[in-house]
Amino acid sequence: MRDQPNVGSDSIATAMQEMILEDIRDGRVPETVNAFEQLHDFVDANDYVQQALEALGLTALPDDAARDNAAIALVDTWLAAGSHIRPVGPSGTTPDAAPRDT
């Protein structure tokens, strides 16, 4: 078995958040989702965990349930806080990017 990178739950959660944001942009998941369990109404939320692990190079066993559950808890907190909801600009549209300092 090859060596696995030492990746913490925060890195896994960040990867999962990016995937969730992509699914929100693509219309698979609504912005109104406010809990990890609620994601299951629209997608197989466990796939976010698996895909994040793969993206971070964590493909060999053994699984680390405590680490993965901690990542899910971080994502759940992020969703509950509404951090995934993009702010609406004055024109009623969501900005694509934050303004740059010039």
C-alpha positions in Angstrom: 0.0 0.0 0.0 1.4 3.4 -0.9 1.8 6.2 1.5 -1.2 8.5 1.9 -0.9 12.2 2.3 -1.6 13.6 5.8 -4.8 15.5 5.1 -7.0 16.9 7.9 -10.8 17.3 8.1 -10.5 21.0 7.3 -8.9 20.3 3.9 -11.6 17.7 3.1 -14.3 20.1 4.2 -12.9 22.8 1.9 -12.9 20.4 -1.0 -16.5 19.4 -0.2 -17.5 23.0 0.0 -16.1 23.7 -3.5 -18.1 20.8 -4.9 -21.3 21.9 -3.2 -20.8 25.5 -4.6 -20.4 24.0 -8.0 -23.6 22.0 -7.6 -25.4 25.2 -6.5 -24.1 27.1 -9.5 -25.2 24.2 -11.8 -28.6 24.1 -10.2 -28.4 20.6 -8.8 -28.5 21.9 -5.2 -30.5 25.0 -4.1 -28.9 27.8 -2.1 -31.5 27.2 0.6 -29.9 24.0 1.8 -28.8 24.6 5.4 -27.6 21.2 6.6 -25.5 18.4 5.3 -28.3 15.9 5.7 -30.6 18.1 3.6 -28.2 17.7 0.6 -29.5 14.1 0.4 -32.8 15.5 -0.9 -30.9 16.5 -4.1 -27.7 14.5 -4.5 -26.0 11.6 -2.7 -24.2 13.8 -0.2 -21.8 11.0 0.7 -20.3 11.4 -2.7 -18.9 14.7 -1.7 -16.8 13.0 0.9 -15.6 10.3 -1.4 -14.8 12.8 -4.2 -13.0 15.1 -1.8 -10.9 12.2 -0.6 -10.0 11.2 -4.1 -9.2 14.8 -5.1 -6.8 15.1 -2.2 -5.1 11.8 -3.0 -6.6 9.7 -0.3 -7.5 6.6 -2.2 -6.1 3.7 -0.2 -7.7 2.1 2.8 -8.1 2.2 5.7 -10.9 4.7 6.0 -10.8 7.3 8.7 -14.4 7.7 9.9 -13.6 10.2 12.6 -11.7 12.5 10.2 -14.5 12.2 7.6 -17.3 12.8 10.2 -15.4 15.9 11.4 -15.3 17.2 7.8 -19.0 16.6 7.5 -19.6 18.5 10.7 -17.5 21.4 9.4 -19.6 21.5 6.2 -22.8 21.2 8.2 -21.8 24.3 10.2 -20.8 26.1 7.0 -24.2 25.4 5.5 -26.1 26.3 8.7 -24.3 29.7 8.8 -25.4 30.4 5.2 -21.8 30.9 4.1 -22.6 29.2 0.8 -25.1 31.8 -0.2 -23.7 34.5 -2.5 -24.6 38.0 -1.6 -27.0 39.8 -3.9 -25.8 43.0 -5.5 -27.7 46.3 -5.9 -28.9 45.2 -9.3 -30.5 42.1 -7.9 -27.9 39.8 -9.4 -25.2 37.8 -7.7 -21.7 39.0 -8.4 -19.4 36.5 -10.2 -16.3 37.7 -8.4 -15.2 40.0 -5.7 -13.9 43.4 -6.9 -10.1 43.6 -7.2 -8.0 46.3 -5.5 -6.4 48.4 -8.2 
